[in-house]
Amino acid sequence: MTAPVFVVDQLDPSGPEFVLDGPEGRHAVSVKRLRPGEDVVLTDGRGRWAEGVVSAAEGKDRLLVTVAAVREEPAAAPRITVVQALPKGDRGELAVETMTEVGVDAVVPWQASRCVTQWKGERGLKALGKWRSTAREAGKQSRRVRFPEVADAATTQQVAALLARADFAAVLHESGEARLAIADLPAEGEIVLVVGPEGGVSPEELALFARAGAGPYVLGPTVLRTSTAGTAAAALLLGRTGRWS
């Protein structure tokens, strides 16, 4: 089994020993029950990381780790961003969790016209915080050292602008005749996928996105839930672009 990952604010140890404390230290000592001699990985979640070996566990929330050289994982190419319409209930966190696990680079919450869920005021900030916390925890679980960015919620116009800048853009929609499995994909740059809400992408949104360069594509003969479509599509693209090879 690979070494567990722990997140630190800054990975710039002044010497060979790093102190892991706070919530991450508590998780390492009291939950994972790590002991001297066990391997760990420390990361800032932005690509900087270091392998380490536990040298001591102190109290309930303090771990001393002897670290090797700090490394930098370059950003993967092509970058894959999923625009995720807001699902009902906790399906948004499920979508973020599984997309993080497969390797998506960024998630953009989208307030589509047919979304039942509305992110407004404090409720919206709380929901966004949950998505970001989910991405962090799923990044750790899946042993990533560069976690996906979860952007602020975007309007339809902002999504259209994002699609216009992409090197390849697509809307996952059952009306599409083109198949994502055989689309011509770039080797570099950014791929942006749009996943609509349970009620579907409206005709007006489809037209706006088409003008921005994002036509409708299908994955296969079945219709997936909004909480699973992004993960399935991202897995397909990660395989086709060589990022999983």
C-alpha angles and dihedrals in degrees: 000000000000120000118273117257124232126188124230128183094232129011101207106117114190090213142006092286125073126192115223110194140142119054093336092050090048091051091049096048105031102029106027090030093212117189136195113295097030120123124241138172121224120200141166089218090241098088102281113114145153136197115233145176123224110247099176143353116215124192117321102310113027127089126179113211128189105216134201123215117318112247135197122223109208119231111268122247133256094030113225120211124181120202102209121197112222110267126202122267119345095335089103092062089046090054093048092046096052095040088053091050094053094047112264112166101209140010123203116196110221128202097211120190092249097047112125091198116076124199105209132153118324092351091058093048091049092050092048089050090054091052091050093046089049091052091051095049093043089049090056093045093050092047096244121156095192109055123203118262115241107205129206114275111283132216121228091258091052090050090052090053090051091051092050091057095048125104088221125012131180140171114218102227136147092231091067121110094190117086120224089215092070102030118130103253130193121242092216138021124044136321116200123193126189120212115192130214128265089273092053134241110303121241089246092053092047090052093048092048091047090055087052090055101263114120127185118274134181130214098206144312096305132073114236128206117259089248094058105031096078093050093049093047093046091051089053092050094045089056095044095047093050096246089122095045 
